[in-house]
């Protein structure tokens, strides 16, 4: 598990080839964005998507290459 600030730095530096995200439903809006505007463009493809029993989604993205 990493913080959003570490993930943003790694993506900006092109140092990731796989990204796993647990997307949990939220009732109220707000909070910190995972990816800010202005990050360098990169190409990702959804490699896997798996729902959990709680309604969350486990998403795995690989760099498209």
DRENPA-3360 file (N, C-alpha, C; in nm, 2 decimals, always signed):
BEGIN
1 = XXXXXXXX = +0.08/-0.12/+0.00/+0.00/+0.00/+0.00/+0.09/+0.12/+0.00 ~ +0.06/+0.21/-0.09/+0.14/+0.34/-0.10/+0.05/+0.46/-0.09 ~ +0.11/+0.57/-0.06/+0.04/+0.69/-0.05/+0.02/+0.75/-0.19 ~ -0.08/+0.83/-0.21/-0.11/+0.89/-0.34/+0.01/+0.98/-0.39 ~ +0.08/+1.05/-0.29/+0.19/+1.13/-0.33/+0.31/+1.05/-0.39 ~ +0.33/+0.93/-0.33/+0.44/+0.84/-0.38/+0.40/+0.79/-0.52 ~ +0.28/+0.74/-0.54/+0.23/+0.69/-0.66/+0.24/+0.80/-0.77 ~ +0.20/+0.92/-0.74/+0.21/+1.03/-0.84/+0.36/+1.05/-0.89;
9 = XXXXXXXX = +0.45/+1.05/-0.79/+0.59/+1.07/-0.83/+0.64/+0.95/-0.91 ~ +0.61/+0.83/-0.88/+0.65/+0.71/-0.96/+0.59/+0.72/-1.10 ~ +0.47/+0.75/-1.11/+0.40/+0.76/-1.25/+0.47/+0.87/-1.33 ~ +0.49/+0.99/-1.27/+0.55/+1.10/-1.34/+0.69/+1.06/-1.38 ~ +0.76/+0.98/-1.31/+0.90/+0.94/-1.34/+0.90/+0.82/-1.44 ~ +0.79/+0.76/-1.47/+0.78/+0.65/-1.56/+0.84/+0.52/-1.50 ~ +0.83/+0.51/-1.36/+0.90/+0.40/-1.29/+0.80/+0.28/-1.26 ~ +0.68/+0.29/-1.31/+0.58/+0.18/-1.28/+0.55/+0.10/-1.41;
17 = XXXXXXXX = +0.53/-0.03/-1.39/+0.48/-0.11/-1.51/+0.35/-0.17/-1.47 ~ +0.31/-0.17/-1.35/+0.18/-0.23/-1.31/+0.13/-0.14/-1.19 ~ +0.00/-0.12/-1.20/-0.07/-0.04/-1.09/-0.19/-0.12/-1.05 ~ -0.20/-0.15/-0.92/-0.32/-0.21/-0.86/-0.39/-0.11/-0.78 ~ -0.52/-0.10/-0.80/-0.60/+0.00/-0.73/-0.73/-0.07/-0.68 ~ -0.76/-0.04/-0.55/-0.88/-0.09/-0.49/-0.98/+0.02/-0.49 ~ -1.08/+0.02/-0.57/-1.18/+0.12/-0.59/-1.30/+0.09/-0.50 ~ -1.32/+0.17/-0.39/-1.43/+0.15/-0.30/-1.54/+0.25/-0.32;
25 = XXXXXXXX = -1.66/+0.21/-0.32/-1.77/+0.30/-0.33/-1.77/+0.40/-0.22 ~ -1.81/+0.52/-0.25/-1.81/+0.63/-0.15/-1.94/+0.70/-0.16 ~ -2.00/+0.73/-0.05/-2.13/+0.80/-0.05/-2.11/+0.95/-0.06 ~ -2.01/+1.01/+0.01/-1.99/+1.15/+0.01/-1.87/+1.19/-0.08 ~ -1.88/+1.30/-0.15/-1.77/+1.34/-0.24/-1.66/+1.40/-0.17 ~ -1.56/+1.44/-0.25/-1.44/+1.51/-0.19/-1.32/+1.41/-0.17 ~ -1.22/+1.47/-0.11/-1.10/+1.39/-0.09/-0.99/+1.42/-0.19 ~ -0.88/+1.37/-0.17/-0.76/+1.40/-0.25/-0.77/+1.31/-0.38;
33 = XXXXXXXX = -0.74/+1.37/-0.50/-0.74/+1.30/-0.62/-0.61/+1.22/-0.63 ~ -0.62/+1.10/-0.69/-0.51/+1.01/-0.70/-0.41/+1.07/-0.81 ~ -0.46/+1.12/-0.92/-0.38/+1.17/-1.03/-0.41/+1.32/-1.05 ~ -0.32/+1.40/-1.04/-0.34/+1.55/-1.06/-0.33/+1.57/-1.21 ~ -0.38/+1.69/-1.26/-0.37/+1.73/-1.39/-0.22/+1.76/-1.41 ~ -0.17/+1.74/-1.53/-0.03/+1.78/-1.56/+0.07/+1.67/-1.55 ~ +0.02/+1.55/-1.52/+0.12/+1.43/-1.52/+0.15/+1.40/-1.67 ~ +0.27/+1.35/-1.69/+0.30/+1.32/-1.83/+0.21/+1.21/-1.88;
41 = XXXXXXXX = +0.18/+1.21/-2.01/+0.09/+1.11/-2.07/+0.15/+0.98/-2.07 ~ +0.07/+0.88/-2.04/+0.12/+0.74/-2.04/+0.00/+0.65/-2.09 ~ +0.04/+0.54/-2.13/-0.07/+0.45/-2.18/-0.08/+0.33/-2.09 ~ -0.20/+0.31/-2.04/-0.22/+0.19/-1.95/-0.34/+0.11/-2.01 ~ -0.33/-0.02/-1.98/-0.44/-0.11/-2.02/-0.49/-0.18/-1.90 ~ -0.62/-0.20/-1.89/-0.68/-0.27/-1.78/-0.65/-0.42/-1.80 ~ -0.58/-0.48/-1.71/-0.54/-0.62/-1.72/-0.63/-0.71/-1.65 ~ -0.69/-0.66/-1.54/-0.78/-0.74/-1.46/-0.88/-0.65/-1.38;
49 = XXXXXXXX = -1.00/-0.70/-1.36/-1.10/-0.63/-1.28/-1.18/-0.74/-1.21 ~ -1.18/-0.73/-1.07/-1.25/-0.83/-0.99/-1.33/-0.76/-0.88 ~ -1.46/-0.78/-0.88/-1.54/-0.72/-0.77/-1.52/-0.80/-0.64 ~ -1.54/-0.73/-0.53/-1.53/-0.80/-0.40/-1.67/-0.81/-0.34 ~ -1.68/-0.88/-0.24/-1.81/-0.90/-0.17/-1.87/-0.77/-0.11 ~ -1.79/-0.67/-0.09/-1.83/-0.54/-0.03/-1.87/-0.44/-0.13 ~ -1.86/-0.47/-0.26/-1.89/-0.37/-0.36/-1.77/-0.30/-0.42 ~ -1.65/-0.32/-0.36/-1.53/-0.26/-0.41/-1.49/-0.33/-0.54;
57 = XXXXXXXX = -1.40/-0.27/-0.62/-1.34/-0.33/-0.74/-1.19/-0.33/-0.72 ~ -1.13/-0.45/-0.75/-0.99/-0.46/-0.75/-0.95/-0.45/-0.90 ~ -0.88/-0.34/-0.93/-0.84/-0.31/-1.07/-0.69/-0.32/-1.08 ~ -0.64/-0.39/-1.19/-0.50/-0.40/-1.22/-0.47/-0.35/-1.36 ~ -0.38/-0.25/-1.37/-0.35/-0.19/-1.49/-0.20/-0.22/-1.52 ~ -0.17/-0.25/-1.65/-0.04/-0.26/-1.70/+0.00/-0.16/-1.80 ~ +0.12/-0.12/-1.80/+0.17/-0.02/-1.90/+0.15/-0.09/-2.04 ~ +0.08/-0.02/-2.13/+0.07/-0.07/-2.27/+0.20/-0.05/-2.34;
65 = X = +0.25/-0.15/-2.40/+0.38/-0.13/-2.46/+0.40/-0.19/-2.59;
% end
